[in-house]
């Protein structure tokens, strides 16, 4: 049996338990402790802090604005897990509010699988002849073949993703917003913030669901999304979320990470 090294706690009764717990979790400096216990609002995180390329964000916003001005068809291509569904809703809502001609699309798990693929792109182009722009959320960073197919069909692809880059890079993408600091819903929220400003504040409820459901470490910006998102979730006016709470016998005023992780997110995942 492997021996365990024990460290006896100081018998001093004045030990700060909270500080001890934080230190044991690697949160040692005063700055780290303040950021953990009282995270700043998501609006206060700069792109640089999130390790998001400002140039790529600029290209993304300009292309979206062009599509809206020209009334081009836009498809937000998501994923069927809670993070992907929430990310899809975030970008779709932000663009719909700007009067864009936009549709959400969640691939069918068994026939289409995960992520943007060539067959789905071809199917979407047939369904929407005026399709000129696809925005991926929570997927796309490894979809080089699908992006190439879209480009040949005259469709620009904007990728937003947080997953690991693969061996093949989607070099034909119009722009790529990629970071591993936050999840798919988090990146989608940043896009919403950049394109539609204050509108994004009310989307923090579903941003929190996506962030917590994807099992991301709740530190830094993810902790911010969780804290302020849960506060928004407790007051949400979304009929769907309110009905989920009703079915799960959750009092919205008491929602915390437990309710999101084990009662709300699984019900969203089940739809995929």
N, C-alpha and C positions, 0 to 999 in steps of 0.2 A: 504493500500500500504506500502510495506516495506521501511523504511527510509534508505537513502543512506548517508554514511559518506564521506563528501568531504574533500579533503586536498588541500588547495590553494597553487599553485606553487609560490615559492619565486619570487618576482618581479625583483630580480637581473638579469640583461640582460646577465650576464656572465655565466649563468648556462650552463653546458656541457650537451647538449641534448642527445648525444649518451650515455654518462655515466648514465644519468637519466633513459633512456630506458632500459639499461642493468640491472641496479639496480632493476627496477620495475619487471624485469623478473627473479629475483633471482640470477643474475650474478653480484656479489658484489665485490669480491676480485680482485686485480690486475691480479693475476694468472688466474682466471676464465675468465676475460675479454680478456686477451691475447689469451687464448686457443679458445675462441669463435670467435674473430675477425680474428685471424691468426692461424687456426688449423694446427698441424703438419701433415706431410704426413702419409698415412696409413702404409707405410713400417716401420715407426718409433714406431708404437704401439707394445708393447711386449704382449705375450700371457697372462701374469699375469694381465695386465691392462684391457684386454678384458674379464677377468674372465674365461679363457679357460684353461682346465687342460692340462698341458704340457705332462704328461705321456700318456694321451689318444691321443694326436696329434702324439707322437712318435710311438705308436702302429699302428695308422692309416697309417702313411707314410711307415712304414716297411711292412705292409700288402699290400699296393698298389704296392710297389716296387717288392714284391714277385710275385704278380699277373702279373705284366709286364714282369718280367724275365721268368716266366713259361708260358707266352702267354695264361693266363686264360681269359675267357670272363668276362668283367666287365659291369655292368649296372648302370648308374647314374639315380636314381629314384627321379623325381622332383614333382612339383605341377603346376597347370594350371594358377595360377595368375602371375602377372609380376615379383614378387620377386622370385617365384619358377622357372619360365621359365629362368630368368637371372641366378639364382644359378645353374641350370642344365647346361646351356651353359658354365658357368665359369669352373666347374669341368670337364665337357666333353672336352673342349678345352685344358685344362692343361694336361690331360691324353693322349689325341690324339697327342699332340705335343711330348709326350714322347714315341710315337709309341705303346701305349697300344691298346689292342683289346677291345674297349669300345664303348658302344651305349648309347644314351640318351633315357629316357622314361618318357613321361608325361601321367599320367592316364587320361582316359576319364571321364569327370565331372559327367555324369549321370549314366553310367553303373558301374564305378569303385569307384567314389567318391574321397574324399580327403585322402591322405596319403597311406602309404604302407599297402597292405592287402594280406591275404593268397591266394586268388584266382589269383591275379595278379602275385604273386611270382610263383605259380604253372604254370601259363601260360608262364611266361618268361623262366622257366626251360625247358619246352617242346620246346619252340622256339629256345633256345640256350642251347643245352645239355652240353656244356662246361662252362656254367655259374657257376662261383665260388665265385663271389663277387658282392654284391649290395651296392652302396653308396647312402644313402638318402640325399636329400638336401631340406631344408625348411619343413621337415616333419620327422616322425619316432619316436619321443620321446614317443608316446603313443601306438606304434604299437607292443605291446608285442606278440600278437598272430601270426602276420605275420612274425616276427623275428624268433619265435619258429618254424614255418613252414619251413622257409628258412634253418634254421640250420639242420632240419631233412632231408632236400633234399641235404645237403652237400654244402650249400651256406652260406658264411660268410656275415654278414651285418654290415656295418659301418654307424652309424647314425650321421648326422649333422643337428641340429635343434635349433630354438630359441623360440619355443612355450612353454607354461606351461607344466610341467610334470603332468601326470595323476595318477590315483590310481594304475594302473598297470605299472610297469617299465620293459622295454625290457632287462631283465638281460642276455638274451642269445646273445645279440649283441656283435660283436667282439670288437668294441670300440665305444665310444660315445663322440662326440664333441658338447657340449651344453652350451649356454650362452644366456642371455637375453639382453646383452649389445648392440648387433648388430643383424641385420636381417639375413635371409637365404642367400641372395647374399653376405652379408658381411662375414659370416662364410665360405661360398664357396670360397671367395677370399682369406681368410687366409689359407685355405687348399691348394689353388693354389700357394700361396706365399711360403708355406713350402715345397711343392713337386717340384715346377718348377721355383722358384726364380724370376728372372727379367721378365719372361714371363708374370707374373701377372700384371705388370704395365699397359700393354695395355688393360687389362680387367676392368679397373676402370670405363670405360664408362657404361657398363652394371651393374656394382656393384652399381653405383649411381642411376640408374633407379630402381633397386630392392629396394634399401634403401629408396628412396623418395616415391616410389609407395606404400610401406607398411606403410606409415604414421608414421614412426619412428621419435622420437624427434631429431631434427638436432642439437645435442650437442655431445661433446666428439668425439668418433671414427666415429659416423654416420655423423657428420658435416664434418669430414675429407673426408669420402667417397664421400659426396655430392660435396664438393668444388673441390677436385682433379679429381673426376669422371666427373663433368661437363666440366672441362677444357679439359679432354680427349675426351669427347663426342663431343665437338665443332670441334674436328679434326678427328673424327672417320672415318675409311675407311670401316666400315661394310656396305655392300650393302643394307642389310635390314633396318638398322637404317637410312641410307641416303634416302632411298625410303619413309620411314615413314615421315621423315622431308619434303620431296618433296610433298607428299600427303596432309600433314597438313599445307603446305605453311609456314614452319619454316625455317628461315635462320640459319643454324647450328652454325654460328659464334655468334649468339645472345642467344643461349639456356641457360635457367636458370631453377630454380625449378618449376616455373609455367608451362613452356612448358613440362617438364617431367611429372608433376603430372596430368595435364589436357589434354594433347595432345598426348604424346608419350605412357605413361603407359596404358591408356585406350585401345589403339589400340593393345597392346600386350595382355592385359587381354581379349579382345574380341575373341582372337583365342582359348581360353580355354572354 
